[in-house]
């Protein structure tokens, strides 16, 4: 029997007392509650007019389409098609959501970078403004005192006008000069007590030096290492290359520590600022950059200095580690404050036009040595920016200058070789004929002198009258026939060499000999 309402076999059958019709309990109860009458006869009904019928458990007959295997397969196929369509729709929605999320993340990242750059520029501007406010009162006094120098002149007098006029400079204030003088006095006093460290590599050790490693730090399409410096406290080597980048190389691990990118032309000079995390680079793109380590361990450019109008050939750091000098082919050298990046003085020589190709501070910091493209070496008094001496005799441009740690000797290299100068008598006392000498360097103790030319020569230093004996000749293994720079490692335990290929080469004692040498020292 079927329900009079649904036409199906009722699960809970009930019968009406008045009409005698069979219903599904839940359906008739709902209808009576809503309308109060029988859905078939229309007679008034209440819930008391229906009586439940006790029956056995009813098993519904299977629909005809599921009573056979083909019917079941058709049902499964229909369900599978529906499932696939639903899955395809979900995948489309997921792909759209991913695209929207990716776009949102990209916008967020770009916004964060813009905010960080704006904050950095804001902080730099605030720092420059604060430094300018601090230095500004000293301008009239310094400008008057240094308006006319006997042998040299600051290139930044405030009265210059016209499109070719130099920028106004703050000048080296009395406070800065006092700081330089105090540093000079302290270092001079320490030098009198200076002794050669017992850990310094011996002559016998240097004679056994051979190539230990070669590291391809720069790009192959623009090979060439032009400059180098070593941070002795951490044994990190910095190189400047033809490929417009500077590389910080951790020698103990043999890994590149950081790559500094930003210059548009070759990096001509690179220097560490004492034991700080700052690095200076000069470039043929006419700029000097000050780099500092960031939170992620990489180095970022903190200041880009554009005071020169031609290629910048050299940077050298003062012993205070607060100031540095850059030398350029625009016939000027600039004295900078490192923390602010401000050029305090830009110096030129009115007596003759020269293009500066090299520069180095005296170890005590009050004397600056510069080399020129006109084969002249000039010595400057940093406090007055006056040219106090000049040396001639070289042929070709001066490629590098280096002061000995004892403060008495100056070594200069040029296309005709290397000359040694006695700063006490201001004369040349020895000449090494090494054509195309690109670099000359005293080790930190002043015991050895390195020369980079077609090969690398190491000499033992001596006095003015004594002979400077050759210790070791290291071959240029780059195949270019041109070693461009040479530096001694801590305690002269190794020699780092850069050439016109992209490799940094380390020369030192082989491991077995190094162990024996250490045992003898102990």
C-alpha positions in Angstrom: 0.0 0.0 0.0 1.2 3.5 -0.8 0.9 6.8 0.9 -2.1 8.9 -0.4 0.2 12.0 -0.5 3.6 10.8 -1.8 2.5 7.7 -3.7 5.4 5.7 -2.1 5.4 2.9 0.5 5.3 4.7 3.9 8.1 4.1 6.4 5.7 5.0 9.3 2.2 4.3 8.0 -0.9 5.9 9.7 -4.6 5.7 8.7 -7.3 8.3 9.0 -10.3 7.4 11.2 -12.6 9.6 9.0 -11.5 8.8 5.4 -9.7 5.5 5.9 -6.8 6.6 3.7 -3.2 5.6 4.3 -0.5 8.2 4.8 3.2 8.7 5.7 3.1 9.9 9.3 5.4 12.8 8.9 3.6 14.1 5.8 0.1 14.0 7.1 1.1 15.5 10.5 2.7 18.4 8.7 -0.3 18.9 6.4 -2.8 18.8 9.3 -0.6 21.2 11.3 -0.5 23.7 8.4 -4.1 23.3 7.0 -6.2 21.3 9.6 -7.9 19.1 7.0 -7.5 16.0 4.9 -5.4 16.6 1.8 -7.6 14.2 -0.3 -11.2 14.6 0.9 -10.8 18.1 2.5 -12.6 17.0 5.7 -11.5 18.7 8.9 -8.8 16.7 10.7 -6.8 16.8 13.8 -3.8 14.8 14.9 -6.2 12.6 17.0 -8.0 11.5 13.9 -5.0 9.5 12.7 -4.0 6.1 14.0 -0.6 4.4 13.6 -0.5 1.0 11.9 1.9 -1.6 13.1 3.7 -3.4 10.2 6.9 -5.3 9.6 10.0 -3.7 8.3 9.4 -2.5 4.8 12.2 -3.1 2.2 11.8 -0.7 -0.7 12.2 -2.2 -4.1 15.2 -1.2 -6.1 14.7 1.2 -8.9 14.7 -0.4 -12.3 17.9 1.3 -13.6 20.0 -0.1 -10.6 18.6 -3.6 -10.9 21.1 -4.5 -13.7 24.8 -4.3 -14.3 24.5 -1.9 -17.3 22.3 0.3 -15.2 24.8 0.4 -12.3 27.6 1.2 -14.8 25.5 4.0 -16.2 25.0 5.4 -12.7 28.7 5.2 -11.9 29.6 6.9 -15.2 27.1 9.7 -14.4 28.6 10.1 -10.9 32.2 10.1 -12.2 31.4 12.7 -14.8 29.9 14.9 -12.2 32.9 14.4 -9.9 35.3 15.3 -12.7 33.4 18.5 -13.6 33.4 19.5 -10.0 37.1 18.8 -9.7 37.8 20.8 -12.8 35.8 23.7 -11.4 37.7 23.6 -8.1 41.1 23.5 -10.0 40.1 26.6 -11.9 39.1 28.4 -8.7 42.5 27.3 -7.1 44.5 28.6 -10.1 42.7 31.9 -9.9 43.2 32.2 -6.2 47.0 31.5 -6.6 47.3 34.2 -9.3 45.6 36.7 -7.0 47.8 35.7 -4.1 51.0 35.9 -6.1 50.0 39.4 -7.4 49.2 40.5 -3.9 52.5 39.2 -2.5 54.5 40.9 -5.4 52.7 44.2 -4.7 53.5 43.8 -1.0 57.2 43.0 -1.6 57.5 46.0 -4.0 55.9 48.3 -1.5 58.3 47.1 1.2 61.3 47.7 -1.0 60.1 51.2 -1.9 59.5 51.9 1.8 62.9 50.7 2.8 64.6 52.7 0.1 62.7 55.9 1.1 63.6 55.3 4.7 67.3 54.9 3.8 67.3 58.0 1.7 65.5 59.9 4.5 68.1 58.8 7.1 71.0 59.7 4.8 69.5 63.1 4.1 69.0 63.7 7.9 72.6 62.6 8.5 74.0 64.9 5.8 72.0 67.8 7.1 73.1 67.2 10.7 76.8 67.0 9.6 76.4 70.1 7.5 74.9 72.0 10.4 77.8 70.9 12.6 80.5 71.9 10.1 78.9 75.1 8.7 80.2 77.6 11.4 83.8 76.7 10.5 83.4 77.6 6.8 84.3 81.4 7.0 87.4 80.9 9.1 88.7 77.9 7.1 87.9 79.6 3.8 89.8 82.7 4.8 92.8 80.8 6.2 93.2 78.6 3.2 92.2 81.0 0.4 95.8 81.3 -0.9 98.5 78.6 -0.4 102.1 78.9 -1.6 102.3 75.6 -3.4 98.7 74.3 -3.4 95.2 75.6 -3.3 91.8 74.2 -2.4 89.8 74.0 -5.5 86.6 74.9 -3.8 86.6 78.6 -3.0 83.1 80.0 -2.3 83.6 82.9 -4.7 83.8 80.8 -7.9 80.9 81.4 -10.3 79.8 80.1 -13.7 79.0 76.6 -15.0 82.6 75.3 -14.5 82.8 76.5 -10.9 83.6 73.9 -8.2 81.2 73.1 -5.4 81.6 75.0 -2.1 83.4 72.8 0.5 83.2 73.0 4.2 86.9 72.9 4.7 89.0 70.8 7.1 88.0 72.4 10.4 90.2 73.1 13.4 88.4 70.2 15.2 89.4 67.8 12.5 93.0 69.1 12.3 93.3 68.6 16.1 92.1 65.0 15.7 94.6 64.4 12.9 97.4 65.9 15.0 96.6 63.8 18.1 96.5 60.7 16.0 99.9 61.6 14.6 101.4 62.1 18.0 100.1 58.8 19.3 101.2 56.7 16.3 104.7 58.4 16.3 105.2 57.5 19.9 104.1 53.9 19.3 106.5 53.6 16.3 109.5 54.3 18.5 108.6 51.2 20.6 107.7 49.1 17.5 109.3 45.7 17.2 109.1 43.2 14.4 106.5 40.5 15.5 108.0 37.1 16.3 105.3 35.5 14.2 106.5 37.3 11.0 107.3 34.8 8.2 111.0 34.3 7.9 113.2 34.8 4.8 113.6 31.0 4.6 109.8 30.6 4.6 109.4 33.2 1.8 112.0 31.4 -0.3 109.8 28.3 -0.3 106.6 30.2 -1.3 104.7 28.6 -4.2 101.1 28.9 -5.5 98.7 27.5 -3.0 95.4 28.3 -4.7 93.7 30.2 -7.5 90.2 31.6 -7.2 88.1 32.9 -10.2 86.4 35.8 -8.6 85.5 37.9 -11.6 83.6 37.5 -14.9 85.3 35.8 -17.9 83.9 38.3 -20.4 85.8 41.2 -18.7 88.8 39.7 -17.0 91.3 41.7 -14.9 91.9 42.5 -11.2 93.0 46.1 -10.9 93.2 46.6 -7.1 93.3 44.6 -3.9 93.3 45.1 -0.1 93.4 42.7 2.8 91.6 43.0 6.2 94.2 41.3 8.3 92.0 40.9 11.5 89.5 38.7 9.6 91.8 37.5 6.7 89.3 38.8 4.1 90.7 39.8 0.7 88.9 42.5 -1.4 89.4 42.8 -5.2 88.3 45.3 -7.7 87.8 44.2 -11.3 87.4 45.2 -14.9 83.9 43.7 -14.7 82.7 46.7 -12.6 82.3 44.6 -9.4 84.3 44.3 -6.2 84.5 41.0 -4.5 85.1 40.2 -0.8 86.8 36.8 -0.5 87.1 34.9 2.8 90.5 33.3 2.4 90.4 30.6 5.2 87.1 29.1 3.8 87.9 29.8 0.2 84.4 31.3 -0.4 83.2 34.6 -1.7 81.9 36.6 1.2 80.1 39.3 -0.8 80.0 40.8 -4.3 79.6 44.6 -4.5 77.7 45.7 -7.6 76.8 49.3 -8.5 79.7 50.8 -10.5 79.2 51.2 -14.2 82.9 50.9 -15.2 86.0 49.1 -13.8 86.9 49.4 -10.1 90.3 51.0 -10.0 90.9 51.0 -6.2 89.5 49.3 -3.1 90.2 49.8 0.6 89.0 48.4 3.9 88.3 51.1 6.6 90.3 49.7 9.5 88.6 46.8 11.3 85.1 48.2 10.6 82.6 46.8 8.2 83.1 49.6 5.7 84.7 49.3 2.3 85.7 52.1 -0.1 85.7 51.6 -3.9 86.8 54.0 -6.7 85.9 53.6 -10.3 86.4 54.9 -13.9 82.8 56.0 -13.7 84.0 59.1 -11.8 82.5 58.0 -8.5 83.6 56.7 -5.1 81.3 54.5 -3.1 81.2 53.7 0.6 79.8 50.2 1.3 78.7 48.7 4.6 77.4 45.4 5.8 73.6 45.0 6.1 71.4 42.8 8.3 71.5 39.9 5.9 75.3 39.8 5.9 75.7 41.3 2.4 77.2 44.7 1.6 75.1 47.6 0.5 76.2 51.0 -0.9 75.7 53.7 1.8 77.1 56.7 -0.1 77.8 57.4 -3.8 80.2 60.3 -4.0 80.2 62.3 -7.3 82.6 65.2 -6.6 85.1 64.2 -9.3 84.7 65.0 -13.0 87.0 62.3 -14.4 88.1 58.8 -13.6 89.0 58.2 -9.9 92.2 56.2 -9.7 92.8 55.8 -5.9 91.4 55.9 -2.4 93.4 55.8 0.8 92.2 55.7 4.4 93.5 57.9 7.2 94.8 56.2 10.3 91.9 57.5 12.4 89.6 55.4 10.1 87.3 58.5 10.0 88.6 60.2 6.9 89.8 59.2 3.5 91.3 60.8 0.3 90.4 60.1 -3.3 92.6 61.0 -6.3 91.4 61.6 -9.8 92.4 62.3 -13.3 90.5 65.6 -13.0 93.6 67.1 -11.4 92.1 67.1 -7.9 92.2 65.0 -4.7 89.3 65.1 -2.2 89.4 64.8 1.6 86.2 63.1 2.9 84.5 62.5 6.2 83.6 58.8 6.0 80.5 58.8 8.3 78.7 61.5 6.4 80.2 61.0 3.0 80.9 64.8 2.8 83.8 66.2 0.8 85.5 68.6 3.3 88.1 69.8 0.8 88.9 69.4 -2.9 92.5 70.3 -3.7 94.3 71.2 -6.9 97.8 72.5 -7.6 98.0 75.9 -9.3 101.7 75.6 -10.0 101.2 72.9 -12.6 98.4 70.8 -14.0 98.7 67.1 -13.1 96.4 64.2 -13.2 96.5 62.0 -10.1 96.9 58.3 -10.6 97.8 57.0 -7.1 97.6 58.1 -3.5 98.6 56.9 0.0 98.6 58.3 3.5 101.8 58.3 5.5 101.4 55.8 8.5 101.2 58.8 10.9 98.5 60.5 8.8 99.7 64.1 8.4 101.4 63.5 5.0 99.8 62.4 1.8 101.7 61.0 -1.1 100.2 61.2 -4.6 101.4 59.9 -8.0 100.6 61.6 -11.3 100.2 60.7 -15.0 103.0 63.3 -15.6 105.6 61.0 -13.8 105.8 63.3 -10.7 105.3 62.2 -7.1 103.9 64.9 -4.9 104.0 65.1 -1.1 101.2 67.1 0.7 100.7 68.5 4.2 97.2 67.3 5.0 96.5 70.1 7.5 97.1 72.9 5.1 96.6 71.0 1.9 99.9 72.4 0.7 102.3 70.7 -1.6 105.5 70.5 0.5 107.7 68.3 -1.8 107.8 66.6 -5.2 110.0 63.9 -6.7 110.8 63.6 -10.4 112.8 61.0 -12.3 110.2 58.4 -13.3 109.2 57.7 -16.9 105.5 57.2 -17.6 102.6 57.5 -15.1 103.0 56.6 -11.5 101.0 53.4 -10.9 101.2 53.2 -7.1 102.8 54.7 -4.0 103.5 52.9 -0.6 104.9 54.2 2.7 107.0 51.9 4.9 105.7 51.3 8.4 108.9 52.9 9.8 107.8 56.2 8.3 111.1 56.9 6.6 110.8 55.3 3.2 108.4 55.8 0.2 108.2 53.4 -2.7 106.8 54.4 -6.0 106.1 52.3 -9.2 105.8 53.5 -12.7 106.3 52.2 -16.3 110.1 52.4 -15.9 110.3 50.5 -12.6 110.4 51.2 -8.9 112.1 53.9 -6.9 112.7 54.2 -3.2 112.8 57.6 -1.6 114.2 58.8 1.7 111.7 61.1 3.3 114.2 62.6 5.7 116.5 63.9 2.9 113.8 64.0 0.1 115.9 62.1 -2.4 115.9 58.8 -4.3 118.4 56.3 -2.9 117.6 53.1 -4.8 116.0 52.1 -8.2 114.7 48.8 -9.4 114.5 48.5 -13.2 111.3 46.5 -13.6 109.5 47.8 -16.8 105.8 48.2 -16.5 105.7 48.0 -12.7 102.0 48.1 -11.8 102.1 47.9 -8.0 104.5 48.3 -5.1 103.7 47.4 -1.5 105.5 47.2 1.9 104.2 44.5 4.3 102.7 45.7 7.6 105.9 45.3 9.5 108.0 47.1 7.0 110.3 44.1 6.6 109.5 43.1 3.0 108.7 44.9 -0.2 106.6 43.4 -3.0 106.7 44.5 -6.6 104.1 43.4 -9.3 105.2 43.7 -12.9 105.7 41.0 -15.5 106.2 38.8 -12.4 106.2 39.3 -8.7 109.4 40.2 -6.8 109.8 40.2 -3.0 112.7 42.1 -1.4 114.0 42.3 2.1 114.0 45.9 3.3 117.2 47.5 4.7 118.6 50.9 5.4 119.5 53.7 2.9 123.0 52.5 2.5 122.5 48.7 2.9 121.6 46.5 0.0 117.9 45.5 -0.4 118.3 41.8 -1.2 115.8 39.9 -3.4 114.1 37.1 -1.5 111.7 35.4 -3.9 110.5 35.7 -7.5 107.0 34.5 -8.0 105.9 33.8 -11.6 102.8 35.4 -13.2 100.7 32.3 -13.8 97.9 34.2 -15.4 99.4 33.9 -18.9 98.8 37.6 -19.4 102.4 38.7 -18.5 101.0 41.5 -16.3 100.6 41.2 -12.5 98.5 44.2 -11.5 98.6 44.2 -7.7 100.4 42.5 -4.8 99.5 42.4 -1.1 101.1 40.6 2.0 98.8 38.6 4.2 98.9 38.8 8.0 102.5 38.4 9.2 103.5 37.9 5.6 102.4 34.3 5.8 101.1 34.5 2.2 101.2 36.8 -0.8 98.0 37.6 -2.7 98.4 38.6 -6.4 96.0 40.0 -8.9 96.6 39.8 -12.7 94.9 40.7 -15.9 92.9 37.5 -15.8 90.0 37.0 -13.4 91.8 34.9 -10.8 93.1 35.8 -7.4 96.2 33.8 -6.6 97.6 32.9 -3.2 101.3 32.1 -2.8 102.6 30.6 0.5 104.2 27.7 2.1 103.0 24.2 1.1 101.2 22.5 4.0 104.1 20.3 5.0 106.6 23.1 5.1 104.2 25.4 6.9 103.8 22.8 9.7 107.6 22.5 10.0 108.0 26.3 10.0 105.4 26.6 12.8 107.1 24.0 14.9 110.5 25.8 14.5 108.9 29.1 15.6 107.4 27.5 18.6 
